[in-house]
Amino acid sequence: MILLNDFYTIQQKTSTAGVVKATILINKKHRILEGHFPGLPVVPGVCMLQIVREIMQVDSNKTLKITEADNMKFLSVINPEQNAAVEVTINYTEDAGKFLINATLFSATVTFFKLKATLQTA
């Protein structure tokens, strides 16, 4: 895990067949945010993508890599000073070591990020 327990922590996680839900807390003092952007911290898009991958890894207990990203939508910025807690929902199907996922990062009525991708065991 690259960002887990450093850039963010998982406050709560639940999973049922085909669905993972988590509440994460972003470390608003993390050095990534110092440069992105000074005076106005914004979670980089690549970090949002990595968060989804890592949560799937934790839930599946498998090392996963992103093999396809069919659709990525960055809909709103995550400013951790305003939104330290972020909800993550991942709907997925698994077939032969591949996870077809639809993921969303959001807080209340604001959606930050949507992703449709394929993750595969590494």
N, CA, C and O atoms as CSV, one atom per row, in Angstrom:
chain,resi,resn,atom,element,x,y,z
A,1,MET,N,N,0.836,-1.182,0.000
A,1,MET,CA,C,0.000,0.000,0.000
A,1,MET,C,C,0.882,1.248,0.000
A,1,MET,O,O,1.820,1.368,0.788
A,2,ILE,N,N,0.566,2.142,-0.877
A,2,ILE,CA,C,1.375,3.347,-1.017
A,2,ILE,C,C,0.824,4.490,-0.168
A,2,ILE,O,O,1.580,5.183,0.513
A,3,LEU,N,N,-0.482,4.682,-0.209
A,3,LEU,CA,C,-1.091,5.826,0.471
A,3,LEU,C,C,-1.794,5.460,1.777
A,3,LEU,O,O,-1.922,6.304,2.664
A,4,LEU,N,N,-2.244,4.232,1.904
A,4,LEU,CA,C,-3.002,3.801,3.079
A,4,LEU,C,C,-2.172,3.956,4.348
A,4,LEU,O,O,-0.998,3.588,4.392
A,5,ASN,N,N,-2.800,4.501,5.363
A,5,ASN,CA,C,-2.202,4.746,6.679
A,5,ASN,C,C,-1.114,5.815,6.664
A,5,ASN,O,O,-0.318,5.915,7.598
A,6,ASP,N,N,-1.086,6.605,5.606
A,6,ASP,CA,C,-0.176,7.741,5.522
A,6,ASP,C,C,-0.942,8.942,4.955
A,6,ASP,O,O,-1.166,9.927,5.658
A,7,PHE,N,N,-1.335,8.856,3.704
A,7,PHE,CA,C,-2.122,9.915,3.075
A,7,PHE,C,C,-3.585,9.863,3.532
A,7,PHE,O,O,-4.243,10.894,3.676
A,8,TYR,N,N,-4.074,8.646,3.755
A,8,TYR,CA,C,-5.436,8.466,4.252
A,8,TYR,C,C,-5.500,7.227,5.136
A,8,TYR,O,O,-4.632,6.357,5.079
A,9,THR,N,N,-6.545,7.167,5.951
A,9,THR,CA,C,-6.824,5.981,6.748
A,9,THR,C,C,-8.262,5.553,6.494
A,9,THR,O,O,-9.115,6.366,6.139
A,10,ILE,N,N,-8.509,4.283,6.679
A,10,ILE,CA,C,-9.873,3.769,6.551
A,10,ILE,C,C,-10.506,3.831,7.934
A,10,ILE,O,O,-10.089,3.126,8.853
A,11,GLN,N,N,-11.514,4.680,8.070
A,11,GLN,CA,C,-12.207,4.834,9.343
A,11,GLN,C,C,-13.208,3.698,9.545
A,11,GLN,O,O,-13.371,3.178,10.649
A,12,GLN,N,N,-13.872,3.327,8.449
A,12,GLN,CA,C,-14.890,2.277,8.513
A,12,GLN,C,C,-14.982,1.630,7.137
A,12,GLN,O,O,-14.881,2.307,6.115
A,13,LYS,N,N,-15.177,0.298,7.121
A,13,LYS,CA,C,-15.335,-0.408,5.851
A,13,LYS,C,C,-16.324,-1.543,6.059
A,13,LYS,O,O,-16.260,-2.284,7.040
A,14,THR,N,N,-17.241,-1.655,5.103
A,14,THR,CA,C,-18.176,-2.778,5.096
A,14,THR,C,C,-18.179,-3.357,3.692
A,14,THR,O,O,-17.964,-2.648,2.708
A,15,SER,N,N,-18.426,-4.654,3.619
A,15,SER,CA,C,-18.516,-5.259,2.294
A,15,SER,C,C,-19.555,-6.361,2.305
A,15,SER,O,O,-19.717,-7.105,3.273
A,16,THR,N,N,-20.247,-6.428,1.186
A,16,THR,CA,C,-21.191,-7.498,0.908
A,16,THR,C,C,-20.838,-7.995,-0.486
A,16,THR,O,O,-19.952,-7.442,-1.138
A,17,ALA,N,N,-21.510,-9.013,-0.936
A,17,ALA,CA,C,-21.206,-9.558,-2.262
A,17,ALA,C,C,-21.314,-8.464,-3.324
A,17,ALA,O,O,-22.401,-7.945,-3.575
A,18,GLY,N,N,-20.199,-8.120,-3.938
A,18,GLY,CA,C,-20.184,-7.167,-5.034
A,18,GLY,C,C,-20.172,-5.705,-4.657
A,18,GLY,O,O,-20.230,-4.846,-5.537
A,19,VAL,N,N,-20.099,-5.390,-3.358
A,19,VAL,CA,C,-20.107,-3.981,-2.942
A,19,VAL,C,C,-19.153,-3.777,-1.758
A,19,VAL,O,O,-19.192,-4.507,-0.768
A,20,VAL,N,N,-18.306,-2.771,-1.895
A,20,VAL,CA,C,-17.432,-2.349,-0.800
A,20,VAL,C,C,-17.756,-0.889,-0.520
A,20,VAL,O,O,-17.809,-0.067,-1.435
A,21,LYS,N,N,-17.972,-0.575,0.756
A,21,LYS,CA,C,-18.205,0.809,1.167
A,21,LYS,C,C,-17.218,1.139,2.261
A,21,LYS,O,O,-16.995,0.352,3.180
A,22,ALA,N,N,-16.624,2.327,2.147
A,22,ALA,CA,C,-15.647,2.754,3.145
A,22,ALA,C,C,-15.769,4.249,3.390
A,22,ALA,O,O,-16.150,5.023,2.511
A,23,THR,N,N,-15.437,4.620,4.600
A,23,THR,CA,C,-15.256,6.025,4.938
A,23,THR,C,C,-13.771,6.192,5.200
A,23,THR,O,O,-13.190,5.495,6.033
A,24,ILE,N,N,-13.165,7.125,4.480
A,24,ILE,CA,C,-11.737,7.367,4.657
A,24,ILE,C,C,-11.524,8.765,5.225
A,24,ILE,O,O,-12.324,9.677,5.017
A,25,LEU,N,N,-10.426,8.899,5.942
A,25,LEU,CA,C,-10.025,10.199,6.472
A,25,LEU,C,C,-8.723,10.598,5.804
A,25,LEU,O,O,-7.734,9.866,5.868
A,26,ILE,N,N,-8.723,11.742,5.171
A,26,ILE,CA,C,-7.536,12.230,4.466
A,26,ILE,C,C,-6.680,13.044,5.428
A,26,ILE,O,O,-7.184,13.889,6.169
A,27,ASN,N,N,-5.389,12.778,5.405
A,27,ASN,CA,C,-4.427,13.490,6.246
A,27,ASN,C,C,-4.164,14.867,5.631
A,27,ASN,O,O,-3.367,15.001,4.703
A,28,LYS,N,N,-4.838,15.874,6.154
A,28,LYS,CA,C,-4.736,17.208,5.556
A,28,LYS,C,C,-3.367,17.852,5.751
A,28,LYS,O,O,-3.107,18.919,5.195
A,29,LYS,N,N,-2.494,17.227,6.527
A,29,LYS,CA,C,-1.135,17.748,6.724
A,29,LYS,C,C,-0.099,16.960,5.911
A,29,LYS,O,O,1.104,17.156,6.087
A,30,HIS,N,N,-0.555,16.077,5.031
A,30,HIS,CA,C,0.371,15.255,4.247
A,30,HIS,C,C,1.145,16.127,3.259
A,30,HIS,O,O,0.615,17.103,2.728
A,31,ARG,N,N,2.398,15.764,3.023
A,31,ARG,CA,C,3.277,16.582,2.168
A,31,ARG,C,C,2.808,16.655,0.709
A,31,ARG,O,O,3.138,17.614,0.011
A,32,ILE,N,N,2.054,15.673,0.241
A,32,ILE,CA,C,1.520,15.747,-1.131
A,32,ILE,C,C,0.709,17.020,-1.309
A,32,ILE,O,O,0.769,17.663,-2.356
A,33,LEU,N,N,-0.048,17.379,-0.280
A,33,LEU,CA,C,-0.937,18.537,-0.373
A,33,LEU,C,C,-0.193,19.864,-0.294
A,33,LEU,O,O,-0.730,20.901,-0.684
A,34,GLU,N,N,1.033,19.837,0.205
A,34,GLU,CA,C,1.827,21.066,0.268
A,34,GLU,C,C,2.122,21.605,-1.133
A,34,GLU,O,O,2.194,22.819,-1.329
A,35,GLY,N,N,2.290,20.720,-2.093
A,35,GLY,CA,C,2.614,21.152,-3.448
A,35,GLY,C,C,1.439,21.107,-4.399
A,35,GLY,O,O,1.569,21.490,-5.562
A,36,HIS,N,N,0.305,20.649,-3.931
A,36,HIS,CA,C,-0.862,20.470,-4.803
A,36,HIS,C,C,-2.104,21.019,-4.116
A,36,HIS,O,O,-2.928,20.215,-3.678
A,37,PHE,N,N,-2.278,22.187,-4.002
A,37,PHE,CA,C,-1.566,23.386,-4.430
A,37,PHE,C,C,-1.267,24.225,-3.193
A,37,PHE,O,O,-2.082,24.252,-2.271
A,38,PRO,N,N,-0.129,24.910,-3.141
A,38,PRO,CA,C,0.188,25.719,-1.965
A,38,PRO,C,C,-0.925,26.719,-1.648
A,38,PRO,O,O,-1.336,27.505,-2.502
A,39,GLY,N,N,-1.398,26.672,-0.411
A,39,GLY,CA,C,-2.461,27.576,0.011
A,39,GLY,C,C,-3.854,27.096,-0.319
A,39,GLY,O,O,-4.823,27.598,0.250
A,40,LEU,N,N,-3.987,26.137,-1.223
A,40,LEU,CA,C,-5.291,25.575,-1.573
A,40,LEU,C,C,-5.102,24.081,-1.842
A,40,LEU,O,O,-4.990,23.659,-2.994
A,41,PRO,N,N,-5.067,23.288,-0.771
A,41,PRO,CA,C,-4.796,21.859,-0.946
A,41,PRO,C,C,-5.913,21.150,-1.706
A,41,PRO,O,O,-7.095,21.329,-1.413
A,42,VAL,N,N,-5.516,20.348,-2.681
A,42,VAL,CA,C,-6.449,19.573,-3.494
A,42,VAL,C,C,-5.879,18.165,-3.640
A,42,VAL,O,O,-4.709,17.999,-3.985
A,43,VAL,N,N,-6.697,17.161,-3.379
A,43,VAL,CA,C,-6.255,15.777,-3.540
A,43,VAL,C,C,-6.031,15.516,-5.031
A,43,VAL,O,O,-6.955,15.686,-5.827
A,44,PRO,N,N,-4.828,15.108,-5.418
A,44,PRO,CA,C,-4.553,14.831,-6.830
A,44,PRO,C,C,-5.417,13.672,-7.352
A,44,PRO,O,O,-5.748,12.745,-6.612
A,45,GLY,N,N,-5.765,13.747,-8.618
A,45,GLY,CA,C,-6.577,12.699,-9.244
A,45,GLY,C,C,-5.934,11.331,-9.161
A,45,GLY,O,O,-6.626,10.333,-8.959
A,46,VAL,N,N,-4.619,11.267,-9.312
A,46,VAL,CA,C,-3.926,9.982,-9.238
A,46,VAL,C,C,-4.077,9.375,-7.846
A,46,VAL,O,O,-4.104,8.152,-7.712
A,47,CYS,N,N,-4.175,10.197,-6.819
A,47,CYS,CA,C,-4.393,9.689,-5.459
A,47,CYS,C,C,-5.799,9.107,-5.314
A,47,CYS,O,O,-5.982,8.099,-4.631
A,48,MET,N,N,-6.782,9.725,-5.943
A,48,MET,CA,C,-8.145,9.183,-5.899
A,48,MET,C,C,-8.179,7.797,-6.541
A,48,MET,O,O,-8.797,6.874,-6.011
A,49,LEU,N,N,-7.518,7.661,-7.670
A,49,LEU,CA,C,-7.430,6.379,-8.365
A,49,LEU,C,C,-6.729,5.338,-7.485
A,49,LEU,O,O,-7.181,4.197,-7.394
A,50,GLN,N,N,-5.653,5.721,-6.855
A,50,GLN,CA,C,-4.897,4.821,-5.983
A,50,GLN,C,C,-5.718,4.408,-4.765
A,50,GLN,O,O,-5.638,3.258,-4.334
A,51,ILE,N,N,-6.491,5.307,-4.214
A,51,ILE,CA,C,-7.349,4.987,-3.063
A,51,ILE,C,C,-8.320,3.876,-3.428
A,51,ILE,O,O,-8.499,2.934,-2.655
A,52,VAL,N,N,-8.944,3.971,-4.584
A,52,VAL,CA,C,-9.881,2.926,-5.026
A,52,VAL,C,C,-9.155,1.590,-5.147
A,52,VAL,O,O,-9.646,0.571,-4.664
A,53,ARG,N,N,-8.008,1.590,-5.778
A,53,ARG,CA,C,-7.240,0.352,-5.954
A,53,ARG,C,C,-6.877,-0.258,-4.603
A,53,ARG,O,O,-7.042,-1.460,-4.396
A,54,GLU,N,N,-6.384,0.570,-3.690
A,54,GLU,CA,C,-5.973,0.061,-2.391
A,54,GLU,C,C,-7.141,-0.485,-1.573
A,54,GLU,O,O,-6.995,-1.499,-0.890
A,55,ILE,N,N,-8.283,0.165,-1.635
A,55,ILE,CA,C,-9.440,-0.344,-0.894
A,55,ILE,C,C,-9.880,-1.690,-1.456
A,55,ILE,O,O,-10.269,-2.578,-0.698
A,56,MET,N,N,-9.824,-1.851,-2.775
A,56,MET,CA,C,-10.143,-3.161,-3.370
A,56,MET,C,C,-9.118,-4.208,-2.943
A,56,MET,O,O,-9.476,-5.363,-2.707
A,57,GLN,N,N,-7.860,-3.821,-2.842
A,57,GLN,CA,C,-6.827,-4.756,-2.389
A,57,GLN,C,C,-7.082,-5.199,-0.949
A,57,GLN,O,O,-6.974,-6.383,-0.630
A,58,VAL,N,N,-7.419,-4.248,-0.084
A,58,VAL,CA,C,-7.705,-4.575,1.312
A,58,VAL,C,C,-8.898,-5.522,1.384
A,58,VAL,O,O,-8.869,-6.511,2.117
A,59,ASP,N,N,-9.934,-5.220,0.629
A,59,ASP,CA,C,-11.146,-6.030,0.696
A,59,ASP,C,C,-10.943,-7.426,0.115
A,59,ASP,O,O,-11.437,-8.407,0.672
A,60,SER,N,N,-10.227,-7.523,-0.991
A,60,SER,CA,C,-10.044,-8.816,-1.662
A,60,SER,C,C,-8.866,-9.611,-1.110
A,60,SER,O,O,-8.739,-10.808,-1.370
A,61,ASN,N,N,-8.000,-8.933,-0.341
A,61,ASN,CA,C,-6.777,-9.543,0.171
A,61,ASN,C,C,-5.893,-10.059,-0.970
A,61,ASN,O,O,-5.240,-11.096,-0.851
A,62,LYS,N,N,-5.891,-9.303,-2.084
A,62,LYS,CA,C,-5.082,-9.636,-3.254
A,62,LYS,C,C,-4.324,-8.394,-3.706
A,62,LYS,O,O,-4.790,-7.272,-3.505
A,63,THR,N,N,-3.167,-8.592,-4.310
A,63,THR,CA,C,-2.440,-7.487,-4.927
A,63,THR,C,C,-3.034,-7.268,-6.308
A,63,THR,O,O,-3.061,-8.180,-7.134
A,64,LEU,N,N,-3.509,-6.054,-6.555
A,64,LEU,CA,C,-4.202,-5.747,-7.803
A,64,LEU,C,C,-3.496,-4.649,-8.570
A,64,LEU,O,O,-2.872,-3.762,-7.987
A,65,LYS,N,N,-3.606,-4.722,-9.888
A,65,LYS,CA,C,-3.118,-3.643,-10.742
A,65,LYS,C,C,-4.266,-3.208,-11.644
A,65,LYS,O,O,-5.154,-3.995,-11.971
A,66,ILE,N,N,-4.229,-1.961,-12.030
A,66,ILE,CA,C,-5.255,-1.428,-12.925
A,66,ILE,C,C,-4.833,-1.771,-14.344
A,66,ILE,O,O,-3.762,-1.364,-14.793
A,67,THR,N,N,-5.669,-2.515,-15.045
A,67,THR,CA,C,-5.338,-2.899,-16.418
A,67,THR,C,C,-6.133,-2.103,-17.444
A,67,THR,O,O,-5.711,-1.968,-18.593
A,68,GLU,N,N,-7.267,-1.583,-17.038
A,68,GLU,CA,C,-8.081,-0.726,-17.912
A,68,GLU,C,C,-8.790,0.306,-17.069
A,68,GLU,O,O,-9.230,0.019,-15.955
A,69,ALA,N,N,-8.899,1.496,-17.595
A,69,ALA,CA,C,-9.715,2.541,-16.984
A,69,ALA,C,C,-10.584,3.101,-18.099
A,69,ALA,O,O,-10.201,4.037,-18.800
A,70,ASP,N,N,-11.763,2.507,-18.245
A,70,ASP,CA,C,-12.662,2.869,-19.338
A,70,ASP,C,C,-13.200,4.286,-19.214
A,70,ASP,O,O,-13.406,4.981,-20.209
A,71,ASN,N,N,-13.424,4.699,-17.971
A,71,ASN,CA,C,-14.078,5.973,-17.777
A,71,ASN,C,C,-13.668,6.543,-16.422
A,71,ASN,O,O,-13.929,5.930,-15.387
A,72,MET,N,N,-13.034,7.704,-16.424
A,72,MET,CA,C,-12.668,8.411,-15.201
A,72,MET,C,C,-13.248,9.805,-15.280
A,72,MET,O,O,-13.032,10.529,-16.252
A,73,LYS,N,N,-13.986,10.176,-14.249
A,73,LYS,CA,C,-14.570,11.516,-14.222
A,73,LYS,C,C,-14.187,12.199,-12.920
A,73,LYS,O,O,-14.509,11.721,-11.833
A,74,PHE,N,N,-13.497,13.321,-13.047
A,74,PHE,CA,C,-13.157,14.150,-11.901
A,74,PHE,C,C,-14.195,15.268,-11.876
A,74,PHE,O,O,-14.140,16.195,-12.684
A,75,LEU,N,N,-15.132,15.172,-10.952
A,75,LEU,CA,C,-16.295,16.053,-10.963
A,75,LEU,C,C,-16.183,17.245,-10.020
A,75,LEU,O,O,-16.800,18.285,-10.247
A,76,SER,N,N,-15.403,17.090,-8.976
A,76,SER,CA,C,-15.223,18.174,-8.017
A,76,SER,C,C,-13.918,17.921,-7.266
A,76,SER,O,O,-13.515,16.770,-7.094
A,77,VAL,N,N,-13.263,18.977,-6.824
A,77,VAL,CA,C,-12.007,18.807,-6.099
A,77,VAL,C,C,-12.284,18.388,-4.660
A,77,VAL,O,O,-13.298,18.760,-4.069
A,78,ILE,N,N,-11.362,17.610,-4.114
A,78,ILE,CA,C,-11.422,17.276,-2.691
A,78,ILE,C,C,-10.420,18.169,-1.981
A,78,ILE,O,O,-9.209,18.000,-2.123
A,79,ASN,N,N,-10.929,19.105,-1.229
A,79,ASN,CA,C,-10.094,19.941,-0.375
A,79,ASN,C,C,-10.189,19.323,1.024
A,79,ASN,O,O,-11.233,19.434,1.666
A,80,PRO,N,N,-9.129,18.680,1.507
A,80,PRO,CA,C,-9.206,17.993,2.786
A,80,PRO,C,C,-9.454,18.902,3.986
A,80,PRO,O,O,-9.819,18.422,5.060
A,81,GLU,N,N,-9.260,20.195,3.816
A,81,GLU,CA,C,-9.599,21.111,4.901
A,81,GLU,C,C,-11.110,21.269,5.026
A,81,GLU,O,O,-11.620,21.592,6.099
A,82,GLN,N,N,-11.825,21.039,3.924
A,82,GLN,CA,C,-13.281,21.131,3.928
A,82,GLN,C,C,-13.938,19.756,3.975
A,82,GLN,O,O,-15.035,19.610,4.515
A,83,ASN,N,N,-13.277,18.752,3.417
A,83,ASN,CA,C,-13.816,17.392,3.343
A,83,ASN,C,C,-12.758,16.389,3.776
A,83,ASN,O,O,-12.212,15.661,2.946
A,84,ALA,N,N,-12.469,16.348,5.064
A,84,ALA,CA,C,-11.467,15.394,5.558
A,84,ALA,C,C,-11.990,13.966,5.464
A,84,ALA,O,O,-11.217,13.036,5.236
A,85,ALA,N,N,-13.297,13.788,5.639
A,85,ALA,CA,C,-13.908,12.459,5.533
A,85,ALA,C,C,-14.558,12.327,4.160
A,85,ALA,O,O,-15.325,13.192,3.737
A,86,VAL,N,N,-14.242,11.241,3.476
A,86,VAL,CA,C,-14.764,10.981,2.133
A,86,VAL,C,C,-15.316,9.564,2.107
A,86,VAL,O,O,-14.715,8.639,2.652
A,87,GLU,N,N,-16.463,9.409,1.470
A,87,GLU,CA,C,-17.083,8.099,1.309
A,87,GLU,C,C,-16.608,7.475,0.004
A,87,GLU,O,O,-16.454,8.165,-1.003
A,88,VAL,N,N,-16.379,6.179,0.028
A,88,VAL,CA,C,-15.973,5.430,-1.163
A,88,VAL,C,C,-16.940,4.266,-1.315
A,88,VAL,O,O,-17.149,3.491,-0.381
A,89,THR,N,N,-17.522,4.151,-2.492
A,89,THR,CA,C,-18.372,3.002,-2.813
A,89,THR,C,C,-17.818,2.350,-4.066
A,89,THR,O,O,-17.573,3.014,-5.073
A,90,ILE,N,N,-17.625,1.039,-3.990
A,90,ILE,CA,C,-17.127,0.275,-5.135
A,90,ILE,C,C,-18.077,-0.886,-5.380
A,90,ILE,O,O,-18.250,-1.759,-4.529
A,91,ASN,N,N,-18.687,-0.879,-6.553
A,91,ASN,CA,C,-19.498,-2.014,-6.996
A,91,ASN,C,C,-18.627,-2.816,-7.949
A,91,ASN,O,O,-17.964,-2.248,-8.816
A,92,TYR,N,N,-18.626,-4.140,-7.791
A,92,TYR,CA,C,-17.732,-4.936,-8.624
A,92,TYR,C,C,-18.288,-6.318,-8.919
A,92,TYR,O,O,-19.154,-6.837,-8.215
A,93,THR,N,N,-17.759,-6.887,-9.979
A,93,THR,CA,C,-17.939,-8.304,-10.274
A,93,THR,C,C,-16.548,-8.882,-10.439
A,93,THR,O,O,-15.640,-8.207,-10.924
A,94,GLU,N,N,-16.384,-10.124,-10.039
A,94,GLU,CA,C,-15.086,-10.790,-10.148
A,94,GLU,C,C,-15.216,-11.984,-11.060
A,94,GLU,O,O,-16.151,-12.777,-10.946
A,95,ASP,N,N,-14.256,-12.103,-11.975
A,95,ASP,CA,C,-14.241,-13.232,-12.898
A,95,ASP,C,C,-12.802,-13.562,-13.243
A,95,ASP,O,O,-12.093,-12.735,-13.817
A,96,ALA,N,N,-12.370,-14.747,-12.904
A,96,ALA,CA,C,-11.044,-15.259,-13.264
A,96,ALA,C,C,-9.913,-14.294,-12.887
A,96,ALA,O,O,-9.027,-14.017,-13.695
A,97,GLY,N,N,-9.956,-13.790,-11.653
A,97,GLY,CA,C,-8.889,-12.904,-11.195
A,97,GLY,C,C,-9.010,-11.471,-11.649
A,97,GLY,O,O,-8.125,-10.661,-11.373
A,98,LYS,N,N,-10.088,-11.137,-12.341
A,98,LYS,CA,C,-10.323,-9.759,-12.771
A,98,LYS,C,C,-11.509,-9.191,-12.001
A,98,LYS,O,O,-12.515,-9.867,-11.787
A,99,PHE,N,N,-11.367,-7.949,-11.594
A,99,PHE,CA,C,-12.440,-7.229,-10.933
A,99,PHE,C,C,-12.899,-6.111,-11.858
A,99,PHE,O,O,-12.120,-5.215,-12.184
A,100,LEU,N,N,-14.140,-6.156,-12.277
A,100,LEU,CA,C,-14.738,-5.075,-13.061
A,100,LEU,C,C,-15.425,-4.171,-12.049
A,100,LEU,O,O,-16.358,-4.595,-11.366
A,101,ILE,N,N,-14.967,-2.924,-11.949
A,101,ILE,CA,C,-15.450,-2.059,-10.884
A,101,ILE,C,C,-16.104,-0.782,-11.408
A,101,ILE,O,O,-15.787,-0.287,-12.490
A,102,ASN,N,N,-17.015,-0.278,-10.609
A,102,ASN,CA,C,-17.576,1.059,-10.741
A,102,ASN,C,C,-17.423,1.695,-9.366
A,102,ASN,O,O,-18.021,1.231,-8.396
A,103,ALA,N,N,-16.635,2.740,-9.279
A,103,ALA,CA,C,-16.326,3.346,-7.990
A,103,ALA,C,C,-16.726,4.815,-7.968
A,103,ALA,O,O,-16.722,5.498,-8.992
A,104,THR,N,N,-17.072,5.278,-6.770
A,104,THR,CA,C,-17.428,6.679,-6.575
A,104,THR,C,C,-16.827,7.164,-5.267
A,104,THR,O,O,-16.899,6.469,-4.254
A,105,LEU,N,N,-16.233,8.350,-5.283
A,105,LEU,CA,C,-15.790,9.044,-4.084
A,105,LEU,C,C,-16.711,10.243,-3.923
A,105,LEU,O,O,-16.916,11.008,-4.865
A,106,PHE,N,N,-17.271,10.406,-2.716
A,106,PHE,CA,C,-18.249,11.465,-2.506
A,106,PHE,C,C,-18.306,11.862,-1.036
A,106,PHE,O,O,-17.744,11.190,-0.172
A,107,SER,N,N,-18.987,12.952,-0.774
A,107,SER,CA,C,-19.274,13.412,0.580
A,107,SER,C,C,-20.619,14.116,0.535
A,107,SER,O,O,-20.781,15.121,-0.157
A,108,ALA,N,N,-21.578,13.586,1.272
A,108,ALA,CA,C,-22.947,14.117,1.279
A,108,ALA,C,C,-23.491,14.155,-0.160
A,108,ALA,O,O,-23.648,13.110,-0.792
A,109,THR,N,N,-23.771,15.335,-0.662
A,109,THR,CA,C,-24.349,15.447,-2.007
A,109,THR,C,C,-23.320,15.763,-3.083
A,109,THR,O,O,-23.677,15.909,-4.252
A,110,VAL,N,N,-22.045,15.872,-2.708
A,110,VAL,CA,C,-20.996,16.220,-3.665
A,110,VAL,C,C,-20.253,14.959,-4.105
A,110,VAL,O,O,-19.699,14.230,-3.282
A,111,THR,N,N,-20.254,14.720,-5.408
A,111,THR,CA,C,-19.490,13.609,-5.971
A,111,THR,C,C,-18.180,14.164,-6.500
A,111,THR,O,O,-18.164,15.112,-7.286
A,112,PHE,N,N,-17.067,13.557,-6.056
A,112,PHE,CA,C,-15.745,14.026,-6.445
A,112,PHE,C,C,-15.193,13.283,-7.652
A,112,PHE,O,O,-14.581,13.884,-8.534
A,113,PHE,N,N,-15.414,11.964,-7.686
A,113,PHE,CA,C,-14.703,11.120,-8.645
A,113,PHE,C,C,-15.547,9.891,-8.951
A,113,PHE,O,O,-16.139,9.288,-8.056
A,114,LYS,N,N,-15.593,9.530,-10.232
A,114,LYS,CA,C,-16.237,8.290,-10.666
A,114,LYS,C,C,-15.256,7.531,-11.548
A,114,LYS,O,O,-14.511,8.121,-12.330
A,115,LEU,N,N,-15.274,6.217,-11.407
A,115,LEU,CA,C,-14.333,5.389,-12.147
A,115,LEU,C,C,-14.993,4.086,-12.564
A,115,LEU,O,O,-15.656,3.424,-11.766
A,116,LYS,N,N,-14.801,3.734,-13.814
A,116,LYS,CA,C,-15.153,2.419,-14.321
A,116,LYS,C,C,-13.844,1.817,-14.800
A,116,LYS,O,O,-13.192,2.365,-15.690
A,117,ALA,N,N,-13.454,0.675,-14.204
A,117,ALA,CA,C,-12.135,0.123,-14.523
A,117,ALA,C,C,-12.094,-1.377,-14.333
A,117,ALA,O,O,-13.021,-1.986,-13.799
A,118,THR,N,N,-10.995,-1.956,-14.784
A,118,THR,CA,C,-10.704,-3.365,-14.569
A,118,THR,C,C,-9.430,-3.460,-13.758
A,118,THR,O,O,-8.411,-2.865,-14.106
A,119,LEU,N,N,-9.498,-4.213,-12.673
A,119,LEU,CA,C,-8.326,-4.500,-11.855
A,119,LEU,C,C,-8.063,-5.987,-11.957
A,119,LEU,O,O,-8.993,-6.792,-12.016
A,120,GLN,N,N,-6.796,-6.344,-11.976
A,120,GLN,CA,C,-6.422,-7.746,-12.153
A,120,GLN,C,C,-5.374,-8.110,-11.121
A,120,GLN,O,O,-4.579,-7.264,-10.710
A,121,THR,N,N,-5.371,-9.357,-10.704
A,121,THR,CA,C,-4.356,-9.780,-9.750
A,121,THR,C,C,-2.978,-9.618,-10.382
A,121,THR,O,O,-2.761,-9.945,-11.549
A,122,ALA,N,N,-2.063,-9.106,-9.577
A,122,ALA,CA,C,-0.715,-8.819,-10.092
A,122,ALA,C,C,0.168,-10.048,-10.055
A,122,ALA,O,O,1.332,-9.984,-10.450
